[in-house]
Amino acid sequence: IKHLTRGGVLGRFVSHSYMRRGRPRAEDEFRRLAQAVSLGIRVPKPILYAVKGGMVYRCWIATKEVSSAITLADLSTKDEDLARTATADAATEIAKLITHSIYHIDLHPGNVIVDSAGRVYLMDFDKTRKFRGNINQLRDSYICRWRRAVIKHGLPEYLSEIMSLNLRRDFFEASLAE
């Protein structure tokens, strides 16, 4: 169960409450996760969401548990071979987002988890949106965001290299096929 919290400067003062403008954030994330599942993107399966309050509300979302999960960021400091494989698998899942023009604003190694069988899952879909532009721009946005996070958190450089190589290869081959 994830209790949605507000980030940024405002989140330091009011971390658990939102003003209602349209659908509650938990409902948005639930719908986005359900869409991702329907598109074959590996994410935790959404189960339900809950909202408490009126104009000012709190919200939660429940997803199916991913057993014995570890973030890719943590894995990269513990098991390089598995982290390399998981990064390539994460690139495959991100390529699916790109193909469907889904922009995950906060996708980084901390929002990718790896289960006990080595399967990767993309997390934290509350800020995804439809991308209105060309897929090469979207691909490059993902590569830049990923690299910034690797540098910011002092993670191994191979995480950026593998992600960049895989995403560029996948979309280079796709452009050749056209």
C-alpha positions in Angstrom: 0.0 0.0 0.0 1.4 3.3 -1.0 0.3 6.5 0.7 0.7 9.2 -1.9 2.8 12.1 -0.6 3.5 15.5 -2.0 7.1 16.2 -3.0 9.0 19.5 -3.5 8.9 22.6 -1.4 5.2 22.4 -0.7 5.6 18.8 0.5 7.8 19.9 3.4 4.7 21.7 4.8 1.8 19.6 3.6 3.1 16.2 2.7 -0.1 14.0 2.8 -2.9 16.2 1.7 -4.0 17.4 -1.8 -6.5 19.9 -3.0 -9.1 18.3 -5.3 -8.8 19.3 -8.9 -10.3 16.6 -11.1 -9.6 13.0 -10.3 -7.7 12.2 -7.2 -4.0 11.3 -7.7 -4.5 7.7 -6.5 -7.2 7.2 -9.1 -4.9 8.6 -11.8 -2.0 6.3 -10.8 -4.4 3.3 -10.6 -5.6 4.0 -14.2 -2.1 4.5 -15.5 -0.9 1.3 -13.9 -3.9 -0.6 -15.4 -3.1 0.9 -18.8 0.5 -0.2 -18.5 -0.5 -3.7 -17.6 -2.9 -3.8 -20.6 0.0 -2.7 -22.8 2.3 -5.5 -21.6 4.6 -3.3 -19.5 5.8 -4.9 -16.4 4.5 -2.9 -13.4 3.0 -4.0 -10.1 -0.6 -5.0 -10.8 -2.9 -2.4 -9.3 -5.6 -3.7 -7.0 -7.5 -0.7 -5.6 -7.2 2.9 -4.6 -8.8 4.8 -1.7 -9.5 8.4 -1.1 -10.5 10.1 2.2 -11.9 13.6 2.3 -13.6 16.2 0.1 -11.9 19.3 -1.3 -8.8 18.5 0.8 -8.1 14.7 0.6 -5.6 12.0 1.3 -5.2 8.9 -0.9 -3.6 5.5 -1.2 -3.1 2.9 -3.9 -2.6 -0.8 -3.3 -0.8 -3.0 -5.8 0.1 -6.7 -5.9 3.3 -7.2 -3.9 6.5 -8.0 -5.8 8.2 -10.6 -3.7 11.7 -10.0 -2.3 12.2 -6.9 -4.4 15.2 -4.7 -4.4 15.7 -1.4 -6.3 18.0 -1.5 -9.2 20.0 1.3 -7.5 20.6 -0.9 -4.5 21.2 -4.0 -6.6 23.9 -2.2 -8.6 26.0 -1.9 -5.5 25.6 -5.5 -4.5 25.5 -7.7 -7.6 27.0 -6.2 -10.8 26.1 -9.1 -13.1 22.5 -9.2 -12.0 22.3 -5.4 -12.1 23.6 -5.4 -15.7 21.0 -7.9 -16.8 18.3 -6.1 -15.0 19.3 -2.8 -16.5 19.0 -4.3 -20.0 15.6 -5.7 -19.1 14.5 -2.3 -17.7 15.5 -0.7 -21.0 13.1 -3.2 -22.7 10.3 -2.1 -20.5 11.1 1.6 -21.0 11.1 1.0 -24.8 7.5 -0.2 -24.4 6.7 3.1 -22.7 8.4 5.0 -25.5 6.6 3.0 -28.2 3.2 4.0 -26.5 4.3 7.6 -26.0 4.1 7.3 -22.2 6.4 9.8 -20.4 7.4 8.7 -16.9 8.7 11.9 -15.5 10.5 10.3 -12.5 12.0 7.1 -14.0 15.4 6.3 -12.5 17.2 3.3 -11.0 15.4 3.8 -7.6 12.0 3.4 -9.4 12.9 0.1 -11.0 12.6 -3.0 -8.7 14.0 -6.4 -9.3 12.2 -9.5 -7.8 13.7 -12.7 -6.5 13.5 -14.2 -10.0 15.4 -11.3 -11.6 12.2 -9.8 -13.3 12.2 -6.0 -13.4 9.1 -3.8 -12.6 8.7 -0.1 -13.3 7.3 1.8 -10.3 5.8 5.2 -9.3 3.4 6.0 -12.1 1.7 8.9 -10.4 3.4 11.5 -12.7 3.3 9.7 -16.0 1.6 11.5 -18.9 1.1 11.2 -22.7 4.1 12.5 -24.6 3.3 14.8 -27.5 6.3 14.7 -29.7 8.5 12.4 -31.6 9.7 9.1 -30.0 13.4 10.0 -30.5 12.8 13.0 -28.3 11.1 10.9 -25.7 13.9 8.3 -25.8 16.5 11.0 -25.3 14.5 12.4 -22.4 14.6 9.0 -20.7 18.3 8.6 -21.4 19.1 12.0 -20.0 16.9 11.6 -16.9 18.4 8.2 -16.2 21.9 9.5 -16.5 21.2 12.5 -14.2 19.9 10.1 -11.5 22.9 7.8 -11.8 25.3 10.7 -11.4 23.3 12.4 -8.6 23.2 9.2 -6.5 26.7 8.1 -7.3 25.7 4.9 -8.9 27.9 2.8 -11.2 28.3 4.3 -14.7 27.4 1.0 -16.4 23.8 1.7 -15.5 23.8 4.7 -17.8 25.8 3.0 -20.5 23.6 -0.1 -20.7 20.4 2.0 -20.7 21.6 4.4 -23.4 23.0 1.6 -25.7 19.9 -0.5 -25.4 17.4 2.3 -26.0 19.4 3.8 -28.9 19.8 0.3 -30.5 16.1 -0.5 -30.1 15.0 2.7 -31.8 17.7 2.7 -34.4 16.7 -0.7 -35.5 13.1 0.3 -35.5 13.9 3.3 -37.8 15.7 1.0 -40.2 12.7 -1.3 -40.4 10.5 1.6 -41.5 
